[in-house]
Amino acid sequence: MRLLLSVLLLGLPLPAAELTGIWVGRLNGKDIAFQFSQKGNTLNGKLYGDYRSTPIVEGKVSSDEFTFVVIAEEQSGNQINQTRLLFSGKLKNGQLDLKRRRESSTNAGNSGDSKPRGGQPEPFTLKRLL
């Protein structure tokens, strides 16, 4: 009986971590905040920076791990680029351990490719505010 119960429980998907709320932290010496809205395995929300907010797209949650993308505008000299930032993380001990990686960048004016700055993942931690 225990074996049957174990097999049944192992076949069930684990419940997704609940990320809904406001999370704050620091990335590269700057304050950063996220407002997450989770419905099942889908994650939406916004990234709040210095003077603007940017929507979260392609958000997915699986067990205690999650990923999402933010399309951010970044200035490089006189050029404004739209940069695709991939965030991946894990809920651990009540906080979010994340990594941010620049995937690609295009010139916002002419949609041409530009070289994204920094290719290494940048780790940071967020704590729940609300």
PyMOL commands that set and color helices and strands:
alter all, ss='L'
color gray80, all
select helices_A, chain A and resi 2-11
alter helices_A, ss='H'
color red, helices_A
select strands_A, chain A and resi 21-27+30-39+42-48+53-62+65-76+79-92+95-107+122-128
alter strands_A, ss='S'
color yellow, strands_A
deselect
rebuild
show_as cartoon
